[in-house]
């Protein structure tokens, strides 16, 4: 799922397709990440959190993506300190491992915008 294409995307159908892919290859972390993104944009935050954590458990290649979304989920749950920690973790990874990655930059910008209040709190 590419975030810019969400208006064109049927999120319900996307979730169904990703779940089928997971049935076929349950050890593929990218599928869990994709499911997490789809569920996040459906506002199914608890399920999205489970999917992102599963992605991380399976040793994903790019954990920053999971961390950015988990940061936003924690923010929406009111866990501001945890949201900030996850964002900083994602930023540190992105800046050292993939500073030019356009998708991660987009996730970084979206997350920073959404959770900006955590940077103004003690």
Protein Blocks (a to p, Z undefined) as FASTA:
>chain_A
ZZklmmmpcfklmmmmmmmmmmmmmmbmklmmmmmmmmmmnopaklmmmmmmmmmmnopa
blmlmmmmmmmmmmmnopamlmmmmmmmmmmmmmmmmmmlmklmmmmmmmmmmmmmmmmp
ZZ
